[in-house]
Amino acid sequence: MATKEATVYILDLGRSMGEKRNGRSQTNLEWALEYVWDKIMTTVATGRKTAMMGVVGYRTDETDVGALIEESDGYSNITILSLLKQFLLVDIRDLHVKLRPSSTDDGDVLSALAVAIQMIDTTTTGKTGNKLKFDRKINIISDGYGFMDTADLDAIAEKLKEDEVELNILQVLGVDFDDPEFGFKEEDKDPEKEQNESVLKDFAEKCNGNFATLAEAISQLEIPRTKNTRPVPSYKGTLTLGNTDIYHATLTIDIERYPCTMIAKPPTASQFVVRTDLSGAAGASTQSSATIPGEDHRADGQLAAVKSQRVYQIEDTDHPGMKTNVEMEDLERGFEYGRTAVHISESDANVVKLETHPCLELIGFVQDEKFERFLPMSRTNYIIGQKTNTSAILALSVFVHALYEAGCYALARLVTKENKAPILVLLVPRIEPNLECLIDVELPFAEDIRHYKFPPLDKKLTISGKIIAEHRDLPTPDLMSAMSRYVHDMDISEYARGDDDEPSEYMKFEDTYSPLLHRINHIIRWRATNPTSSELPPPPQILTKYSAPPPDLLDAAQDTISQLKAAASVKKVPPKQKGRGKRTLRDREKPLSGLDVDALLGNPKRVKIDSANLIPTFKQALAATDDLSAIQAAADDMGANIRSLIRNSVGESGYGRALEAMRVMREEITELEEPDIWNGFVRALKGELLGGKLGGDRREMWWKVRGSRYGLVDRKRCFASEVSEEEAAEFYKA
């Protein structure tokens, strides 16, 4: 279960917060809010209802402490901007509007602190008066100006220590609080600010809090935060060697299995949709509580929950080309075998179903140097002795040391739940000062491995069996030597140097982060407070640091790279020829001479469509020109030939050729991004087929058109289309 949190941010909104200092283009408040928004958005992204936040502003133009304080005397110019609650997107947008510098310098930070303490007490106290289990935190963000009443300072400090509140006092801007550890000291400091800073520092030390300069906090914002999840056991049982039901001389150890590494995936956008109907839908099945307003939040027209509905359909035999819905209880299970769906009845499935029981059984051992590193196919897990069982912990320790000293890995059969399919795992010993355990990873079965044969890289084999050592596809000795020098010069294993000029690791594991995951999270946090901005912020430098080789290493290897290019005969590839899909001549590659080759050779600009060779000549006609009128003429000729095939068809004899011609015409016109040409043709054809204008009753041809789905091209298939998906679906109705 996630830890409950109650965090209050006390923000200085005084007049001095609207100033720009130390050469920055941002005001003190804007700079401070970089830290505040990052903290708030990081908490919101978790979607936890137990992570509550509140915001109190002091040195504000108004005074509003609500019903928390019975008498507002002594709390002037303090405003509760947001009570303690789970923050959603609506709350962030509301708060964003309120955080503006005021026109006053009146207001006491310690009085605002008393309001924050009262907010936390009110929220984290149960109905019986006992304190609930919460992590209580108060963050004060201030530039240190303004009057400060220190009369009740000691009492407030005692109250905070009693409530176990962690106090973080961070300065806004670089009108900085001096911080020798960070290396900043402000010269010619204002006496009022200096005194307030000293008071706040002593106050933080009295209540076991933290005191730092905001510049330090801002400098650490770009460092991605890794998520530590609470370990949940995936298996609690025994590790056995031998059949305990038959033999007595067996090994049995009580163990627990916990995740070692987890895959962190970036959030997807499939759960969100822009709200179009403000009266629409609350409480959908896939809404995210981190961003979608709940019942106790007003709808602001920004986002709405996505509703999911699953429908099963089959072909309707009474209406060709149409489908009918099927209830879930009328379905039978099927399994994919290649491209075929194989039906297995419930009775047959029960016969072949493997009945398993939870277990971890040792089935063999392998030398560590013989194990192939490409075989692991899952995330890893810890296997430790049962926490409350000293004998099990000792027994597992002996087994781990035995594997380590023998240089072996163990193979085991694992079933984590009743009747679950067994998997094969590799058990690797791991010994650390405070940890002795096994690391398990899933291995493939024989059916999971695919074997492929590739030709050798250093020789060519002819059909007759002759070996060719020199060939244009084989590397020459000069190329091998140049590549070896290039690899050596680009080696980063000894690139970085420490303080003692000894080689050090260039890309440390703890300094590398997933650009995909953290960049998306960075943009989501930024977009929440910048909903209308058209430009995205640049990615943090720490995410792109290792996306390219070090520049000085590349500069040092330039001579080697030039030699490698010469040995490999590297030449510039000509630009890829641009072909179809362009409707203007300037979008195509022109001849180097600039002459019109077709005109010189007397080739016609338009190709006449031959009814005896309908499809090839239609494609040639489209490939010969980029002129829209010529494309329209070719489509008209093609449409006339399709009508002729239908009109002259005896029964259904010509329908197949007409359908194939329609398919080609639809695909080619859509590829040219001119769907209106096709849509105009097929609308007219539908009326002619149902109206009997093509040589009698041709409704059967219309059913074939419907069954082949050769209707209107909607904007989902081609962005240039003006036909909606609903209109395209309505078109198939007679």
C-alpha positions in Angstrom: 0.0 0.0 0.0 1.4 3.4 -1.0 2.4 5.8 1.8 -0.1 8.6 2.6 1.3 12.1 2.2 0.2 15.6 3.2 2.3 18.3 1.7 1.7 22.1 2.0 3.5 24.7 -0.2 3.9 28.1 1.4 4.5 30.6 -1.4 5.7 34.2 -1.0 3.6 36.3 -3.4 4.9 39.7 -2.2 5.7 42.6 -4.4 9.4 41.8 -4.4 8.6 38.5 -6.0 7.7 40.3 -9.2 11.3 41.7 -9.6 14.0 40.4 -11.9 17.4 40.1 -10.3 20.9 38.7 -10.9 20.6 39.2 -14.6 17.7 36.7 -15.1 14.9 37.2 -17.6 12.4 35.7 -15.2 10.9 37.2 -12.1 11.6 35.8 -8.7 8.2 34.1 -8.7 8.5 32.6 -12.2 11.8 31.2 -11.3 10.5 29.8 -8.0 7.5 28.2 -9.7 9.8 26.1 -11.8 10.5 24.1 -8.7 7.0 24.2 -7.3 5.3 23.1 -10.6 7.9 20.3 -11.0 7.1 19.0 -7.5 3.4 19.3 -7.9 3.3 17.7 -11.4 5.5 14.8 -10.3 3.0 14.0 -7.5 0.0 14.4 -9.8 1.6 12.0 -12.3 1.5 9.2 -9.8 -2.4 9.4 -9.7 -2.4 8.5 -6.0 -5.5 9.7 -4.1 -3.5 9.5 -0.9 -0.9 12.0 -2.1 -2.6 15.2 -1.0 -1.3 18.7 -1.5 -2.3 22.2 -0.4 -1.0 25.7 -1.2 -0.9 28.8 1.1 0.2 32.2 -0.1 1.4 35.0 2.1 2.1 38.7 1.4 -1.1 38.6 -0.8 -3.4 41.5 -1.5 -6.4 39.7 0.2 -6.8 37.7 3.4 -8.6 34.4 3.3 -7.8 31.7 5.8 -11.3 30.2 5.6 -12.8 28.4 8.6 -9.4 26.9 9.7 -8.7 29.9 12.0 -11.6 31.2 14.1 -10.1 34.7 14.4 -8.2 36.1 11.4 -6.4 38.7 13.5 -2.6 38.3 13.1 -3.2 36.4 9.8 -3.6 39.4 7.4 -2.4 39.1 3.9 -2.5 35.3 4.0 -4.6 33.3 1.6 -5.4 29.6 1.4 -5.1 29.1 -2.4 -5.9 25.4 -2.2 -6.9 23.1 0.7 -5.3 19.7 1.2 -6.6 17.3 -1.5 -5.6 15.2 -4.4 -4.6 17.6 -7.2 -6.0 17.0 -10.7 -5.6 18.9 -13.9 -8.4 21.3 -13.1 -6.8 22.2 -9.8 -3.5 22.9 -11.5 -5.1 25.2 -14.1 -7.0 27.1 -11.3 -3.9 27.5 -9.2 -1.9 28.7 -12.2 -4.1 31.7 -12.5 -3.9 32.6 -8.8 -0.1 32.6 -8.6 0.7 36.2 -9.4 2.9 38.8 -7.5 0.8 41.1 -5.3 1.2 44.8 -4.7 2.0 44.6 -1.0 4.9 43.7 1.2 2.7 43.0 4.3 2.3 39.4 5.5 4.2 37.1 7.9 5.7 33.8 6.8 5.4 32.3 10.3 1.7 33.1 10.5 1.3 31.3 7.1 3.3 28.4 8.6 0.7 28.3 11.5 -2.1 28.1 8.9 -0.3 25.3 7.1 0.1 23.3 10.3 -3.6 23.7 11.1 -4.4 22.5 7.5 -2.3 19.4 8.1 -3.8 18.7 11.5 -7.4 19.1 10.3 -6.8 16.7 7.4 -4.6 14.0 9.1 -6.6 13.7 12.3 -9.2 10.9 12.5 -12.8 11.2 13.8 -11.7 9.9 17.2 -9.0 12.5 17.5 -6.0 10.2 16.9 -3.4 11.2 14.3 -3.5 9.1 11.1 -0.4 7.7 9.6 0.8 10.4 7.1 4.1 11.7 5.9 3.7 15.4 6.7 5.7 18.0 4.8 5.8 21.8 4.6 7.8 23.6 1.9 8.4 27.3 2.3 9.5 29.2 -0.8 10.4 32.8 -0.1 12.9 35.6 -1.1 13.4 36.5 2.6 11.8 40.0 2.5 9.0 41.3 4.6 8.2 41.5 8.3 8.6 38.4 10.4 7.0 38.0 13.9 9.3 35.7 15.9 7.4 35.8 19.1 6.0 32.2 18.8 8.9 30.7 17.0 10.0 28.2 19.6 6.4 27.0 20.1 6.0 26.5 16.4 9.2 24.5 16.2 8.1 22.3 19.1 4.8 21.7 17.4 6.5 20.7 14.1 8.8 18.2 16.0 5.8 16.8 17.8 4.0 16.3 14.5 7.1 15.0 12.7 6.8 17.5 9.9 9.7 17.7 7.5 10.4 21.4 6.8 12.1 22.5 3.6 12.9 26.2 3.4 14.0 27.0 -0.2 14.8 30.4 -1.5 13.2 31.8 -4.6 15.5 33.2 -7.2 19.0 34.0 -6.5 18.3 36.9 -4.2 19.8 34.0 -2.5 20.0 32.6 0.9 23.7 32.0 1.5 24.7 28.3 1.2 28.4 27.5 1.7 27.9 23.9 0.7 26.4 24.9 -2.6 29.0 27.6 -3.0 26.8 30.8 -3.1 27.1 33.9 -1.0 25.3 37.1 -1.9 27.3 40.3 -1.5 25.8 43.5 -0.2 22.8 41.7 1.2 19.8 43.8 2.4 19.8 43.9 6.3 16.2 42.9 6.5 16.7 39.9 4.2 19.9 38.9 6.1 18.1 38.9 9.4 15.1 37.0 8.1 17.4 34.5 6.4 19.2 33.9 9.7 15.9 33.4 11.6 14.6 30.9 9.1 17.9 29.0 9.1 17.9 28.7 12.9 14.2 27.8 12.8 14.8 25.0 10.3 17.6 23.6 12.5 15.4 23.7 15.6 12.7 21.6 14.0 15.1 19.2 12.3 14.3 20.6 8.9 16.4 21.4 5.8 17.6 24.7 4.7 18.9 25.3 1.2 19.1 27.9 -1.6 16.6 27.6 -4.4 19.4 27.7 -7.0 20.5 24.3 -5.8 17.0 22.9 -6.0 16.5 24.3 -9.5 19.8 22.8 -10.7 18.6 19.3 -9.7 15.2 19.5 -11.5 16.6 18.2 -14.8 17.8 15.0 -13.1 15.1 12.4 -13.8 13.6 10.8 -10.8 13.6 7.0 -10.6 10.7 5.3 -9.0 11.2 2.9 -6.2 8.3 0.5 -5.9 7.4 -1.4 -2.8 8.4 -5.1 -3.3 5.5 -7.5 -3.5 6.3 -11.2 -3.4 5.4 -13.1 -6.6 6.0 -16.5 -5.0 6.1 -17.8 -1.5 6.9 -21.5 -1.2 9.8 -23.9 -1.3 12.9 -24.5 -3.3 13.3 -28.3 -3.6 15.8 -30.7 -5.0 14.4 -34.2 -5.4 10.8 -35.6 -5.2 9.7 -35.0 -1.6 6.7 -37.3 -2.1 8.9 -40.4 -2.8 12.3 -39.8 -1.2 13.3 -38.6 2.2 16.8 -37.5 1.2 15.7 -34.3 -0.4 16.5 -30.6 -0.1 13.7 -28.2 0.9 14.2 -24.5 1.6 11.4 -22.1 2.4 11.9 -19.0 0.1 10.3 -15.8 -1.0 10.6 -14.2 -4.5 10.6 -10.4 -5.1 11.1 -8.3 -8.2 14.7 -7.1 -8.8 14.2 -5.0 -11.9 11.0 -3.6 -13.4 10.3 -2.1 -16.8 9.2 1.5 -16.7 7.0 2.4 -19.6 6.0 5.9 -20.7 2.3 6.9 -20.4 0.2 6.6 -23.5 -2.4 9.0 -24.8 -5.1 6.3 -25.3 -6.9 7.2 -22.1 -7.5 10.9 -22.9 -9.8 12.7 -25.3 -10.5 16.4 -25.8 -14.0 17.1 -24.3 -16.5 18.2 -27.0 -19.7 17.8 -25.1 -19.6 19.4 -21.7 -22.7 17.4 -20.6 -20.9 14.2 -21.5 -19.6 11.4 -19.8 -18.4 11.0 -16.3 -17.1 7.9 -14.8 -15.6 5.9 -17.7 -13.9 2.6 -17.5 -10.4 3.8 -18.5 -10.1 7.3 -17.2 -6.9 8.3 -15.4 -7.5 9.8 -11.9 -4.3 11.8 -12.3 -5.7 14.1 -15.0 -9.4 13.6 -15.5 -11.8 15.5 -13.2 -13.8 13.3 -10.8 -17.3 13.8 -9.5 -16.1 16.4 -6.9 -14.3 18.5 -9.5 -15.9 20.7 -12.1 -15.5 20.0 -15.8 -13.5 22.7 -17.6 -13.9 21.5 -21.2 -10.3 20.3 -21.4 -10.2 16.5 -21.2 -12.8 13.8 -20.8 -12.6 10.1 -20.0 -12.5 7.6 -22.8 -15.3 5.0 -22.7 -14.5 1.5 -23.8 -17.0 -0.8 -25.4 -16.3 -4.3 -26.8 -18.6 -5.7 -29.5 -18.3 -9.1 -31.2 -19.5 -9.3 -34.8 -19.9 -12.0 -37.5 -20.8 -11.8 -41.2 -24.6 -11.5 -41.7 -25.6 -14.2 -44.1 -28.9 -12.5 -44.9 -27.3 -9.2 -45.8 -24.0 -9.6 -47.8 -21.3 -7.2 -46.7 -23.0 -6.4 -43.4 -22.2 -7.7 -39.9 -24.4 -8.6 -36.9 -23.5 -8.4 -33.2 -23.0 -11.6 -31.1 -23.4 -11.9 -27.4 -20.4 -12.9 -25.3 -22.0 -16.1 -24.0 -22.6 -17.4 -27.5 -18.9 -17.4 -28.3 -16.5 -20.3 -28.2 -12.8 -20.0 -27.5 -10.3 -20.3 -30.4 -6.6 -20.2 -30.7 -4.4 -18.8 -33.4 -2.4 -21.3 -35.4 -0.6 -19.5 -38.1 -3.3 -17.5 -39.9 -6.0 -20.0 -38.9 -8.3 -19.8 -35.9 -8.6 -23.3 -34.3 -11.7 -23.9 -32.2 -11.2 -26.0 -29.0 -14.3 -26.8 -27.0 -14.3 -26.5 -23.2 -14.3 -30.3 -22.7 -11.3 -30.8 -25.0 -9.4 -28.0 -23.3 -9.9 -29.6 -19.9 -8.5 -32.9 -21.1 -5.2 -31.3 -22.3 -5.0 -28.7 -19.6 -1.9 -29.2 -17.4 -2.6 -29.3 -13.7 0.2 -27.7 -11.8 0.9 -26.7 -8.2 3.1 -23.9 -6.9 6.7 -25.0 -6.7 10.3 -24.2 -7.5 12.1 -27.4 -8.3 15.8 -27.7 -9.2 16.2 -29.8 -12.4 19.9 -29.3 -13.2 23.1 -27.2 -13.1 25.3 -25.5 -15.8 28.8 -24.1 -15.7 28.7 -20.3 -15.7 31.2 -20.0 -18.6 29.0 -22.3 -20.8 25.8 -20.3 -20.3 24.8 -18.2 -23.4 24.1 -14.6 -22.5 21.4 -14.1 -25.2 19.1 -16.7 -23.6 17.5 -14.7 -20.7 14.0 -13.4 -21.8 12.4 -11.7 -18.8 13.1 -9.2 -16.0 15.0 -10.5 -13.0 13.8 -11.4 -9.5 15.4 -11.9 -6.1 15.0 -15.2 -4.3 15.7 -15.0 -0.6 15.1 -17.2 2.4 11.8 -16.9 4.3 12.2 -13.7 6.3 11.0 -15.1 9.6 12.7 -18.4 9.2 16.4 -18.4 10.4 16.9 -22.0 9.3 15.7 -21.2 5.8 17.9 -18.2 5.5 21.0 -20.2 6.6 20.1 -23.1 4.3 19.8 -20.7 1.3 23.0 -19.0 2.2 24.8 -22.4 2.1 23.3 -23.2 -1.3 24.3 -19.8 -2.7 27.9 -20.2 -1.5 28.0 -23.7 -3.0 26.9 -22.4 -6.4 29.3 -19.5 -6.2 32.4 -21.6 -5.2 31.6 -24.2 -7.9 31.1 -21.6 -10.6 27.7 -22.9 -11.5 24.2 -21.7 -12.2 21.1 -23.7 -11.3 18.1 -24.5 -13.6 14.7 -24.8 -12.0 11.0 -25.3 -12.9 8.9 -22.5 -11.5 5.1 -22.5 -11.0 4.0 -19.3 -9.1 0.2 -20.1 -8.9 -2.1 -23.0 -9.0 -2.7 -24.4 -12.6 -0.4 -21.8 -14.1 1.9 -22.8 -16.9 5.4 -23.7 -15.7 8.4 -21.8 -16.8 12.1 -22.6 -16.8 14.3 -20.2 -14.8 18.0 -19.8 -14.3 19.2 -19.2 -10.7 22.4 -17.1 -10.4 24.1 -16.7 -7.0 24.7 -13.2 -5.7 26.7 -12.4 -2.6 26.9 -8.9 -1.2 27.9 -7.6 2.3 24.3 -7.5 3.5 22.7 -9.8 1.0 23.0 -13.4 0.0 20.4 -14.4 -2.6 19.6 -16.0 -5.9 18.7 -14.0 -9.0 16.3 -15.7 -11.3 15.5 -15.0 -15.0 13.2 -16.9 -17.4 14.8 -19.1 -20.1 13.2 -20.2 -23.4 12.0 -23.8 -24.1 13.2 -25.5 -27.2 10.1 -24.4 -29.1 10.9 -20.8 -28.3 14.2 -20.9 -30.1 14.6 -20.3 -33.9 17.7 -21.4 -35.6 19.0 -19.5 -38.6 21.9 -20.1 -40.9 23.9 -17.3 -42.3 26.7 -17.4 -44.9 30.3 -16.8 -43.6 31.6 -13.3 -43.5 35.2 -14.1 -44.5 34.7 -16.2 -47.6 32.3 -17.0 -50.4 31.1 -20.5 -51.3 30.1 -21.3 -54.9 27.5 -23.9 -55.9 30.3 -26.3 -56.8 31.8 -25.9 -53.4 34.7 -23.7 -54.4 35.9 -21.2 -51.8 36.5 -17.6 -52.9 38.6 -15.5 -50.5 38.6 -12.3 -52.6 35.3 -10.7 -53.6 33.7 -7.3 -53.8 31.4 -8.3 -50.9 34.3 -9.4 -48.7 36.4 -7.0 -46.6 40.0 -6.4 -47.8 43.0 -6.5 -45.4 43.3 -2.7 -45.7 39.6 -2.3 -44.7 40.0 -4.7 -41.8 43.0 -2.8 -40.6 41.3 0.6 -41.0 38.2 -0.6 -39.1 40.3 -2.0 -36.3 42.1 1.4 -35.9 38.7 3.2 -36.0 37.2 1.0 -33.3 40.3 1.5 -31.1 40.3 5.3 -31.5 36.5 5.4 -30.7 36.8 3.3 -27.6 35.2 5.1 -24.7 36.1 2.5 -22.0 39.2 4.5 -21.1 38.0 7.9 -22.5 37.1 9.5 -19.1 39.9 10.4 -16.7 39.6 10.8 -13.0 41.2 13.3 -10.7 44.4 11.1 -10.5 44.5 10.8 -14.3 43.4 7.2 -14.1 40.9 5.8 -16.6 37.3 6.0 -15.2 34.0 4.8 -16.5 32.5 7.2 -19.1 28.9 6.2 -19.1 28.1 5.2 -15.5 25.0 3.1 -15.2 23.4 5.4 -12.6 24.0 8.4 -14.8 22.1 7.1 -17.9 18.3 7.5 -18.2 15.7 6.4 -20.8 15.2 9.5 -23.1 11.8 8.2 -24.2 10.4 7.7 -20.7 11.7 10.8 -19.1 11.2 13.1 -22.1 7.5 12.3 -22.3 7.1 12.8 -18.6 8.9 16.1 -18.9 6.6 17.3 -21.7 3.5 16.2 -19.8 4.5 18.1 -16.7 5.3 21.2 -18.8 2.1 21.0 -20.9 -0.1 21.0 -17.8 0.9 24.6 -17.0 1.4 25.7 -20.7 -1.7 24.4 -22.5 -1.6 26.9 -25.3 2.1 27.2 -26.1 3.0 26.0 -29.7 6.7 25.3 -28.9 8.0 22.6 -26.7 10.9 23.1 -24.3 14.2 21.6 -25.3 15.0 18.2 -23.7 17.2 18.3 -20.6 20.8 18.0 -21.4 21.2 15.0 -19.1 18.9 13.0 -21.5 20.9 13.8 -24.6 24.4 13.7 -23.1 25.1 10.2 -24.3 23.1 10.4 -27.6 26.3 11.1 -29.6 30.0 10.3 -29.2 32.1 12.9 -27.3 33.0 15.7 -29.7 36.7 15.8 -28.8 36.9 12.0 -29.3 35.4 12.5 -32.8 37.9 15.2 -33.5 40.8 13.1 -32.5 39.6 10.2 -34.7 39.0 12.3 -37.9 42.2 11.0 -39.6 41.2 7.4 -38.9 37.7 8.0 -40.2 39.1 9.4 -43.5 41.3 6.4 -43.9 38.3 4.1 -43.2 36.2 5.9 -45.9 39.0 5.5 -48.4 39.5 1.8 -47.6 35.8 1.1 -47.8 35.3 3.3 -51.0 32.5 5.2 -49.3 30.6 7.3 -51.8 27.7 9.7 -51.5 24.4 8.0 -52.5 22.4 10.1 -55.0 19.1 11.4 -53.7 16.2 9.0 -53.8 14.1 9.5 -56.9 10.8 11.1 -56.1 8.0 9.5 -57.9 4.3 9.3 -57.6 2.2 11.2 -55.2 3.4 14.6 -56.4 1.1 16.7 -58.4 3.5 19.5 -59.5 6.5 19.1 -61.6 8.8 21.1 -59.2 8.3 18.4 -56.6 9.9 15.8 -58.9 13.6 15.4 -59.7 14.4 17.4 -62.8 17.0 16.2 -65.4 20.4 17.7 -64.9 20.3 19.3 -68.3 17.0 21.0 -67.4 15.5 19.9 -70.8 12.1 18.3 -71.3 13.1 14.8 -72.4 9.6 13.7 -73.2 9.1 16.7 -75.5 12.4 16.1 -77.3 11.5 12.4 -77.9 8.0 13.1 -79.0 6.5 11.1 -76.1 2.9 12.1 -75.4 2.0 13.7 -72.1 -1.2 11.6 -71.8 -1.5 7.9 -72.3 -4.8 6.7 -73.8 -6.5 4.0 -71.7 -7.0 0.8 -73.7 -10.1 -1.2 -72.7 -8.3 -4.4 -73.7 -5.4 -3.6 -71.4 -7.4 -1.6 -68.8 -5.4 -1.6 -65.6 -1.8 -1.3 -67.0 -2.7 1.6 -69.3 -4.5 3.3 -66.4 -1.4 3.1 -64.2 0.8 4.3 -67.1 -1.6 7.3 -67.6 -1.2 8.3 -64.0 2.6 7.9 -64.0 3.0 10.0 -67.2 1.7 13.2 -65.7 1.4 15.3 -62.6 -1.3 17.6 -64.1 -4.6 17.4 -62.2 -6.7 17.8 -65.3 -4.9 14.8 -66.9 -5.4 12.7 -63.8 -9.1 13.6 -63.8 -9.3 12.7 -67.5 -7.7 9.3 -66.9 -10.1 8.6 -64.0 -13.1 9.6 -66.3 -11.9 7.2 -68.9 -11.4 4.4 -66.3 -14.9 5.1 -65.0 -16.4 4.9 -68.5 -14.7 1.5 -69.0 -15.9 0.2 -65.7 -19.5 1.2 -66.6 -19.1 -0.5 -70.0 -18.0 -3.8 -68.3 -21.1 -3.7 -66.1 -23.5 -2.7 -68.9 -22.2 -5.4 -71.3 -22.0 -8.1 -68.6 -24.1 -11.2 -69.3 -25.3 -12.0 -65.8 -22.3 -11.7 -63.5 -19.7 -12.5 -66.1 -18.1 -9.0 -66.2 -18.5 -8.1 -62.5 -15.1 -9.6 -61.5 -13.2 -7.4 -64.0 -15.2 -4.4 -63.0 -14.4 -4.9 -59.3 -10.7 -5.4 -59.9 -10.6 -2.2 -62.0 -12.5 -0.4 -59.2 -9.9 -1.6 -56.7 -7.0 -0.4 -58.7 -8.6 2.9 -59.4 -9.5 3.5 -55.7 -5.9 2.6 -54.5 -4.2 4.7 -57.2 -6.3 7.8 -56.8 -6.0 7.6 -53.0 -2.2 7.3 -53.3 -2.2 10.5 -55.3 -4.2 12.2 -52.5 -7.1 13.1 -54.7 -10.0 11.2 -53.0 -12.6 13.6 -54.3 -12.1 12.1 -57.8 -12.9 8.6 -56.6 -15.7 9.7 -54.3 -17.5 11.5 -57.1 -17.2 8.5 -59.4 -18.5 5.9 -56.8 -21.4 8.1 -55.7 -22.5 8.3 -59.3 -22.0 4.6 -59.9 -24.1 3.7 -56.9 -27.1 5.7 -58.2 -26.7 4.1 -61.7 -26.5 0.6 -60.3 -29.6 0.9 -58.0 -31.5 2.9 -60.6 -31.1 0.3 -63.3 -29.3 2.7 -65.7 -26.5 0.2 -66.6 -28.4 -2.3 -68.8 -31.1 -3.5 -66.4 -31.1 -4.7 -62.8 -27.5 -4.5 -61.5 -28.2 -4.6 -57.8 -26.1 -7.7 -57.5 -23.1 -5.7 -58.6 -23.9 -3.2 -55.8 -23.9 -6.0 -53.2 -20.4 -7.0 -54.5 -19.2 -3.4 -54.2 -20.5 -3.3 -50.6 -18.9 -6.7 -49.8 -15.5 -5.6 -51.1 -15.8 -2.3 -49.2 -15.1 -0.2 -52.3 -17.1 2.8 -51.0 -16.2 6.3 -50.2 -12.6 7.2 -49.1 -12.9 8.8 -45.7 -10.4 11.1 -43.9 -9.2 8.2 -41.8 -7.8 6.5 -45.0 -6.7 9.8 -46.7 -6.2 13.1 -44.8 -7.2 15.0 -48.0 -10.7 13.6 -47.9 -13.7 15.6 -46.7 -15.8 12.5 -46.0 -16.2 11.5 -42.3 -16.1 7.9 -41.1 -19.8 8.1 -40.3 -20.7 9.3 -43.8 -18.6 6.6 -45.4 -20.4 3.9 -43.3 -23.8 5.4 -44.2 -22.9 5.2 -47.9 -23.1 1.4 -47.9 -26.8 1.5 -47.0 -29.0 1.1 -50.0 
